[in-house]
Amino acid sequence: MTPARHIVLFLCVLLVSCSATRYGAAPTSEELTRYVLVLEESPGGQVTEHWRHAEE
């Protein structure tokens, strides 16, 4: 691979990694009270988390 291709590859990875961490507007406190954080442990010991509506 030529040095120019390395630079292009690096810039593409940098662009994707920076844009992946963008967030929209922060949720309001009213919106947050409608959700609960559920933590589940698999038989292998790995823990996953996800948000669910409080009504569920």
Buried (B, 14 or more C-beta within 10 A) or exposed (E): EEEEEEEEEEEEEEEEEEEEEEEEEEEEEEEEEEBEEEEEEEEEEEEEEEEEEEEE
